[in-house]
Amino acid sequence: MVDRVSIDIDIINQNTTGGFDMPKIVDHEQKREEIMQAAIRVFNEKGYDKTRISDISNEANVSRTTVYQYFKDKEHLFESTVDYVINRVHSKIKTIVKDDSVSFYDKVTAIVTELLKRHKYTSIFLTLVEKWAQDNGDTKEQYKVLEMYSERIKEVIESLFEEAKKNQEIEEVSEKTMSVILYSMIEGLLTYFSNNKGEDVEVYIQSVSVLLNGLKSRCVA
């Protein structure tokens, strides 16, 4: 049995000699991801209401029928895209945290850098909030997903501060307060980037690094 890859029998085409072309091998998981990547770009540009399935299919270079093979409607595609973005960000952060060869300072810096460099995804979350408001709370479950996303990141940052305190890498600080301050700063920058798409993200990452370096200077000798 072929893992994650299947054969689309429907697209076997008869060739000009009367025979048949070889069946086309389609990696459905990869195709689904490609459609969601295209959806991210279109939703970011047009917002939820103005986006049509045809816009996404054109961006993904597939037919509308292909999109509907993976997603029942625009709502389903949007929700799947939000989940996809959240899982990718969390997966990357988990990898950073688990790296024992990296110091506390470098882990926090890497997390901040990862989140800021993924600012292109932020509009998906902002669109979710806007949609939730427009639907008078009908998308409350999706909004809860966004809240859980924020809380999970703050918990990770908080645990890093707690561990650093135990290892006497930093002076006594409130890890909960620091996690809220740091995440609020990141969240504010992400919102700013979504409204000012021409900004150089690297400049802001360097500025945040300077602030974090100030925290590093408080490490106990």
Secondary structure, DSSP 4 states (H G I P E B T S, - for coil): --SSEEE-GGG--B-TTSSBPPPPEEEHHHHHHHHHHHHHHHHHHHHHHH--HHHHHHHHTS-HHHHHHH-SSHHHHHHHHHHHHHHHHHHHHHHHHH-TTS-HHHHHHHHHHHHHHTGGGHHHHHHHHHHHHHTTTTTHHHHHHHHHHHHHHHHHHHHHHHHHHHTTSS-S--HHHHHHHHHHHHHHHHHHHHH-TTS-HHHHHHHHHHHHHHHHTTS--
